[in-house]
């Protein structure tokens, strides 16, 4: 695929647009707001509140702009909790392209250096970004390989089901289910009935909860204890 282009909503908030899929990387209502609601508040905070872990292992499907990873790093720093973060991505983006999205308005210059390090660090190698955040970017498709580790939390942030249906299949969600520890959580921005039914079919307990700005609902799934 070609590199995505940058588009803006009427409020001036920017996101990436992949012309070949006719799809944006994040909500046109705001990437930061969407990521904070779907993956941090409904995923990471929810897990921490219920499990109270010392460390958390996270699997992300779709590293994309790195925003979900960066927000998780900031949470790890604020709460002084360790995060081991693995992310699958087949279409890496350059730091210079992502920098033009102006996410740096949401954090300090020091934090921006951590964000840059995330984008420029080697792929397929575990790298310590900060003292309590370790990142492994995996340059493979989840369709071709099963996760080798077990995780507490999955951020399922692939392109929409009607754009890349193969990533939302029963086979993929079975792999996600198997990669979670009992009690582990999967969160995703969609609330489509077909996705909810597929998650249930592989063993997840699924709830439809309030969505981010511009979306009524999203899904949170839990692997039973």
Secondary structure, 3 states (H helix, E strand, C coil): CCCCEEEECCCCCEEEEECCCCEECCCCCCHHHHHHHHHHHHHHHHHHHHHCCCEEEEEEECCCCCHHHHHHHHHHHHHCCEEEEEEECCCCCCHHHHHCCCHHHHCCHHHHHHHHHHHHCCCCCCEEEECCEEEEEECCCCCCCCCCCCEEEEEECCCCCCCCHHHHCHHHHHHHHHHEEEEEEEEECCCCHHHHHHHHHCCEEEEEEECCCCCCEEEEEEECC
